[in-house]
Amino acid sequence: MSFQRDQKIVRIENGLLKAVAINGQPSVRLNLFDRMVFYHVPGISIAVIKDGKIVWKRSYGVTNAETKVPVSTETLFQAASISKTVTAVAALRTVEQGLLSLDEDVNPKLTSWKIPENKFTREKKVTLRRLLSHSAGVNQHGFEGYVNKEGVVIPSVVQILNGGASTNSNSIVVNRVPGEEFSYSGGGYTIVQQLLMDIFHLPFSEIINQAVILPVSMERSFFQQPLNAESSANACVGHRSNGAIIEGGRNIYPELAAAGLWTTPSDLAKFAIEVMNAFNGKSNRVLTQQMATEMLTVQMAPYGLGFAIEGKGADLEFYHGGGNEGFRCMLVAYPEKNAGIVIMSNSDNGLQLIAEILRSAAMEYSWPHLSAVKEKIWNKNVSPTVYDQYIGSYSEGSIILTISKVGDKIFASVNSVNNDENSEPPIEIRPESNEIFFDVEVGREIVFTKDGMILDSKMELKKMVF
């Protein structure tokens, strides 16, 4: 049995798949270590669930590109937005204790701070159900954290909610009618953080410890920012897309509910198993079956209460990704199959590599959704002279996408306006037509227009003129 499991691991490690297969050609299976080098990802840690148990866990690479300390399965990573799922379970447990309601206005329960009333809240109110499903109309998609260095003052939760000079984020407000549309909001989860603190009159970390961490035996999980010296000794530092360590090593996230968890893939796998067991009626240590079912039911597509949801029946899947400065991670689970996987990395490029690992694991274990490889038509009749008109930089918000040409090949790289170090290595794109191109690594589609480009049919970028 052990030999069979080891062979599965070997096949996954050597079976990574790009997002694209060209012109019906068979997909090339890639080696994990080679892809870590390609993406400048120093460290990766993985835990796999089968039949409701962690069947294997492995770690690869180093915690720090300079010190070269090896990653172990006990090494801590920032869970980033996966923190929201643990927060959601704690909040739902509070509902089951009768201290909160899913569908009542949360403002009367907030005592340290109030959601500002405005035209959007006049008729429909902010409720816990809406906050957990990102449908409360609250702003502030995510948080960038605070550089871990001397002299940087970390704001309180109330200061973050109020915004202003003491923070690097916007004031948390309702800017859409609650309950009418999905809009991902880390700001909404920061409201949940203050809500739980006002109800229990305890630090948020203690609330989560009592509600989730201790009952699930998540022994290497801490809602602690920054980490203490003992925990820091076995924790990763974050890395940019070019492999450089982020300033200060690890950003500090006082927005604990939205982004503040330090943990391991094994602990997150334990957490996922507990959610699946509750859903399947096998455990009520944290949630009842009724509440777990509510959690894994789509409220406002694509989210349930804390998790994104896909599929139905045997193919039901709940998942959440995470992205803090220098860290990327993913949790995926199938409650009807009692299976899943957690992958954590210490790099801004981690999601690209994680996607390739997920496709390999999904092929090995016959999981739905994840194993899909896009088939693209590479139109070799498009002349490389066509590429010349597209060379340059394109922008939208904080994103800049740069198109370059080397010989007869055309490349795209994405970076942030705010951080030149956080740029992707140039990735080759290939033409389907004179205007439509695709990324050969992750399958992104670029459609060039008169004034710019459209990325993945979602984001319109304008060509920058210098």
C-alpha positions in Angstrom: 0.0 0.0 0.0 2.8 2.4 0.9 4.5 1.6 -2.4 1.3 2.4 -4.3 1.0 5.8 -2.5 4.6 6.6 -3.3 4.1 5.8 -6.9 1.2 8.2 -7.0 3.3 10.9 -5.5 6.1 10.3 -8.1 3.5 10.4 -10.9 2.1 13.7 -9.6 5.6 15.2 -9.2 6.4 14.3 -12.8 3.0 14.9 -14.3 2.5 18.6 -14.0 0.4 20.0 -16.8 0.3 23.4 -18.4 -3.2 24.9 -19.0 -2.9 24.6 -22.8 -2.5 21.8 -25.3 -1.8 23.1 -28.9 -3.6 21.8 -32.0 -4.6 18.5 -30.4 -1.0 17.6 -29.5 -0.6 15.6 -26.3 0.0 17.6 -23.2 3.6 17.6 -22.0 4.1 16.2 -18.5 6.5 18.4 -16.5 8.6 17.9 -13.4 7.8 19.7 -10.2 11.4 20.7 -9.4 11.9 22.1 -12.9 8.8 24.1 -12.7 9.8 25.6 -9.3 12.9 26.8 -11.0 11.0 28.1 -14.0 8.5 30.1 -11.8 11.1 31.2 -9.2 9.1 29.5 -6.4 11.5 28.7 -3.6 9.2 26.5 -1.5 6.1 24.4 -1.9 4.2 22.2 0.7 1.4 19.8 -0.1 -1.2 17.7 1.8 -3.6 15.3 0.0 -6.8 13.9 1.4 -8.4 10.6 0.4 -11.2 8.7 2.1 -11.4 11.5 4.7 -7.8 11.1 5.8 -4.5 12.8 5.0 -2.8 10.1 2.9 0.4 12.0 2.2 2.1 15.2 2.7 5.4 16.4 1.1 7.5 19.6 1.1 9.9 20.9 -1.5 12.5 23.6 -1.7 13.5 26.3 0.9 11.8 28.7 3.3 14.2 31.5 2.4 16.1 31.9 -0.9 19.1 33.4 0.9 19.4 31.1 4.0 18.4 28.0 2.1 16.6 26.5 5.1 14.6 23.5 3.8 10.8 23.6 3.9 9.3 20.8 6.0 5.7 19.7 6.3 5.7 21.6 9.6 6.8 24.9 8.1 4.4 27.7 8.4 3.0 29.7 5.4 0.7 32.6 5.3 -2.8 31.3 4.4 -3.8 34.7 3.1 -7.5 34.7 2.0 -8.0 31.1 3.1 -8.2 32.7 6.5 -11.7 33.7 5.5 -12.9 30.1 5.5 -11.8 29.5 9.1 -13.4 32.9 10.1 -16.6 31.8 8.4 -16.8 28.5 10.4 -16.2 30.5 13.6 -19.0 32.9 12.7 -21.4 30.1 11.8 -20.6 28.4 15.1 -21.6 31.6 16.8 -24.9 31.5 15.0 -25.5 28.0 16.2 -24.7 29.2 19.8 -27.6 31.7 19.4 -25.4 34.7 19.6 -25.8 35.8 16.0 -28.4 35.5 13.2 -27.5 34.9 9.6 -30.2 37.2 8.3 -30.4 40.1 10.7 -28.8 43.5 10.4 -25.4 43.2 12.1 -25.1 46.8 13.0 -27.0 46.5 16.4 -24.4 43.8 17.4 -21.5 46.0 16.5 -20.5 48.2 19.5 -17.0 49.4 18.8 -17.8 50.6 15.3 -20.9 51.0 13.1 -21.4 50.4 9.4 -22.0 53.9 8.0 -25.7 54.2 6.9 -26.1 55.5 3.3 -28.5 55.3 0.4 -27.4 51.7 -0.3 -28.4 50.5 3.2 -31.7 52.3 3.3 -33.9 49.4 2.5 -31.5 46.3 2.6 -29.1 45.7 5.4 -25.7 44.1 5.9 -26.2 40.7 7.3 -23.8 37.9 8.3 -25.0 35.8 5.4 -24.2 38.5 3.0 -20.9 39.3 4.6 -19.7 35.7 4.4 -20.9 35.2 0.8 -19.4 38.5 -0.4 -22.8 39.9 -1.3 -23.2 42.6 1.4 -22.2 45.4 -1.0 -19.0 46.2 1.0 -15.9 47.6 -0.6 -12.2 46.8 -0.3 -11.4 43.7 -2.3 -8.1 42.9 -0.4 -5.3 44.2 1.8 -1.6 44.7 1.0 -0.4 44.4 4.6 2.2 46.4 6.4 6.0 46.1 5.9 7.6 44.3 8.8 10.2 46.8 9.8 11.0 49.1 12.6 8.9 52.3 12.7 5.9 50.9 10.9 2.8 51.4 13.0 0.2 48.7 12.7 -3.4 50.1 12.9 -6.2 48.6 15.0 -9.2 46.9 13.5 -11.4 50.0 14.1 -8.8 52.2 12.5 -8.8 49.9 9.4 -12.6 50.1 9.3 -12.5 53.9 9.5 -9.6 54.3 7.0 -7.6 57.4 6.9 -3.9 58.3 7.3 -3.2 55.5 9.8 -4.0 52.8 7.2 -3.0 51.8 3.6 -6.6 50.8 2.7 -9.9 52.6 2.1 -12.6 53.3 4.7 -14.9 50.3 4.8 -18.3 51.3 3.5 -21.3 49.8 1.6 -21.1 51.0 -2.0 -23.7 48.6 -3.5 -27.1 47.5 -2.5 -26.7 44.6 0.0 -27.9 41.2 -1.4 -28.0 42.1 -5.0 -24.7 41.1 -6.4 -21.4 39.2 -5.7 -18.4 41.5 -5.0 -15.4 39.9 -3.3 -14.7 41.9 -0.1 -11.9 41.5 2.4 -13.5 44.6 4.0 -16.6 42.6 4.7 -14.6 40.0 6.6 -12.9 42.7 8.6 -16.4 43.7 9.7 -16.9 40.1 10.8 -13.7 40.3 12.7 -14.9 43.3 14.7 -18.4 41.8 15.1 -17.0 38.6 16.7 -14.7 40.7 19.0 -17.7 42.9 20.1 -19.8 39.8 20.9 -17.2 37.8 22.8 -15.1 40.7 24.2 -12.0 38.7 23.4 -9.0 39.0 21.0 -9.9 37.6 17.6 -7.2 35.0 17.8 -8.6 33.6 21.1 -12.1 33.5 19.6 -10.9 31.5 16.6 -8.8 29.2 18.8 -11.8 28.3 20.9 -14.2 27.9 18.0 -12.1 26.1 15.4 -8.3 25.7 16.0 -8.5 23.6 19.2 -11.6 21.5 18.3 -10.0 20.6 15.0 -6.5 20.0 16.5 -4.9 22.5 14.1 -1.7 22.4 16.2 0.4 24.6 13.7 -2.1 27.3 13.1 -2.0 30.9 14.4 -4.1 34.0 13.8 -1.1 36.0 15.0 0.5 39.0 13.2 3.4 39.2 13.5 4.5 35.8 14.6 6.4 35.4 17.8 10.1 34.5 17.7 9.5 30.8 18.3 7.0 30.4 15.5 9.0 32.6 13.1 11.9 30.2 13.4 10.0 27.7 11.3 8.1 30.0 9.0 8.7 31.0 5.4 9.5 34.4 4.1 7.7 35.7 1.1 9.3 36.1 -2.3 8.6 38.2 -5.4 8.0 36.8 -8.8 11.7 37.3 -9.7 12.8 35.3 -6.6 13.7 38.3 -4.4 12.7 38.3 -0.8 10.0 40.9 0.0 10.9 43.8 2.1 10.9 42.8 5.8 10.5 39.1 4.9 6.8 38.9 5.8 4.1 41.6 5.6 2.0 42.0 8.7 -1.8 41.7 8.3 -3.9 43.1 11.2 -6.9 42.2 9.0 -6.8 38.7 10.7 -10.2 37.5 9.6 -9.5 38.2 5.9 -5.8 37.4 5.6 -4.0 36.8 9.0 -3.7 33.0 9.4 -0.3 31.3 9.6 -0.7 27.5 9.1 0.5 24.4 7.2 -1.2 22.4 4.5 -1.7 19.5 6.9 -3.6 21.7 9.4 -5.8 23.2 6.5 -6.4 19.6 5.4 -7.6 18.7 8.9 -9.9 21.7 8.7 -11.3 20.7 5.3 -11.8 17.1 6.6 -13.8 18.5 9.6 -16.0 20.6 7.2 -16.6 17.5 5.0 -17.4 15.3 8.1 -19.9 17.9 9.3 -21.5 18.0 5.8 -21.7 14.2 5.7 -23.2 14.0 9.2 -20.1 12.3 10.7 -19.1 15.1 13.1 -20.5 18.1 14.9 -17.4 19.2 16.8 -17.6 22.5 15.1 -20.7 22.7 12.9 -23.9 20.7 12.7 -24.8 18.9 9.4 -27.5 21.5 8.7 -25.1 24.4 9.1 -22.3 22.8 7.1 -24.9 22.1 4.3 -25.8 25.8 4.4 -22.1 26.7 4.2 -21.6 24.6 1.1 -24.7 25.9 -0.7 -24.3 28.7 -3.2 -25.7 31.9 -1.8 -24.6 34.3 -4.4 -22.6 32.6 -7.2 -20.0 31.4 -7.0 -19.8 31.6 -3.2 -21.4 29.7 -0.3 -20.7 30.9 3.2 -16.9 31.3 3.2 -16.0 29.0 0.3 -16.4 29.2 -3.4 -18.6 26.3 -4.7 -18.6 24.4 -7.9 -20.5 21.3 -9.1 -23.2 19.2 -7.6 -23.7 15.8 -6.1 -20.6 13.5 -6.4 -18.8 16.4 -8.1 -19.5 19.0 -5.5 -16.4 21.0 -4.8 -15.6 23.7 -2.3 -12.4 25.7 -2.6 -10.6 28.9 -1.7 -7.3 30.5 -2.8 -5.1 32.9 -1.1 -2.6 35.6 -2.1 -0.7 37.7 0.4 2.5 39.6 -0.5 5.0 36.9 -1.3 2.6 34.0 -0.6 0.1 32.0 -2.7 -2.0 29.0 -1.7 -5.0 26.9 -2.5 -7.5 24.5 -0.7 -9.8 22.3 -2.8 -12.1 19.6 -1.3 -14.8 17.2 -2.6 -17.2 16.3 0.3 -19.0 13.5 -1.5 -15.7 11.9 -2.3 -14.0 12.8 1.1 -11.0 14.0 -0.9 -9.0 17.1 -1.5 -5.7 18.9 -1.6 -4.0 21.9 0.0 -1.0 23.5 -1.6 1.0 26.4 -0.1 3.9 28.4 -1.6 6.2 31.3 -0.6 6.1 33.1 -3.9 4.0 35.7 -5.8 4.3 33.2 -8.7 2.9 30.4 -6.7 -0.6 30.2 -8.2 0.8 29.4 -11.7 2.7 26.5 -10.2 -0.1 25.4 -8.0 -2.5 25.3 -11.0 -0.1 22.8 -12.7 0.2 20.7 -9.6 -3.6 20.6 -9.2 -4.0 19.4 -12.8 -1.6 16.6 -12.2 -3.2 15.6 -8.9 -6.7 15.8 -10.5 -5.6 13.4 -13.3 -4.1 11.0 -10.8 -7.2 10.9 -8.5 -9.9 11.5 -11.1 -11.1 14.7 -9.6 -13.5 16.8 -11.7 -13.0 20.5 -12.8 -9.3 20.8 -12.1 -7.9 18.5 -14.7 -9.3 20.4 -17.7 -6.7 21.5 -20.2 -7.7 24.1 -22.8 -7.1 23.1 -26.4 -5.9 26.1 -28.5 -5.2 26.4 -32.2 -1.8 27.9 -32.9 -2.1 29.7 -36.2 1.3 29.5 -37.7 0.3 31.5 -40.7 0.3 34.7 -38.7 3.4 36.7 -39.7 5.7 37.8 -36.9 5.6 41.3 -38.5 2.0 41.6 -37.1 3.5 41.5 -33.6 5.3 44.8 -34.0 2.1 46.9 -33.7 1.4 45.3 -30.3 4.7 46.0 -28.6 4.4 48.2 -25.6 2.7 48.4 -22.2 -1.0 48.3 -21.4 -2.6 49.3 -18.1 -5.7 49.1 -16.0 -5.7 50.2 -12.3 -2.6 48.8 -10.6 -1.9 46.2 -13.4 0.6 46.7 -16.2 0.9 44.1 -19.0 4.0 44.5 -21.2 4.3 43.0 -24.7 7.7 42.4 -26.1 9.2 40.7 -29.1 12.4 38.6 -29.3 13.2 37.4 -32.8 10.1 35.9 -34.3 8.4 35.3 -30.9 6.1 37.6 -28.9 6.0 37.6 -25.0 3.7 39.1 -22.3 4.6 39.9 -18.7 2.4 41.2 -15.9 3.5 43.5 -13.1 2.1 45.9 -10.6 2.3 49.7 -10.8 3.1 49.8 -7.1 6.0 47.2 -7.2 8.3 46.8 -10.1 9.9 43.8 -8.4 6.7 41.9 -8.5 6.7 41.3 -12.2 6.2 38.0 -14.0 8.9 36.6 -16.2 8.0 37.1 -19.8 5.8 34.3 -21.0 5.4 33.4 -24.7 2.1 34.1 -26.3 1.0 32.6 -29.6 -1.6 33.7 -32.2 -4.9 32.2 -33.0 -5.5 35.0 -35.4 -3.9 38.4 -36.1 -5.7 39.9 -33.1 -6.3 36.9 -30.7 -3.3 35.4 -28.7 -3.0 32.9 -25.9 -0.5 32.4 -23.1 1.2 29.1 -23.5 1.8 28.6 -19.8 -1.5 29.4 -18.0 -3.9 29.8 -21.0 -4.8 33.5 -20.6 -6.3 35.0 -23.7 -5.3 38.4 -25.1 -7.5 40.1 -27.7 -5.8 43.2 -29.1 -8.1 46.1 -29.9 -7.8 49.5 -31.6 -6.9 51.2 -28.2 -5.5 48.4 -26.2 -6.4 44.8 -25.3 -9.0 42.6 -23.5 -7.5 40.1 -21.1 -9.5 36.8 -20.5 -12.7 38.4 -21.7 -12.8 40.4 -18.4 -10.3 43.2 -18.1 -9.8 45.9 -20.6 -6.4 47.5 -20.7 -5.4 50.7 -22.5 -2.1 51.0 -24.3 0.2 53.4 -22.5 1.6 56.3 -24.5 4.9 57.8 -23.4 
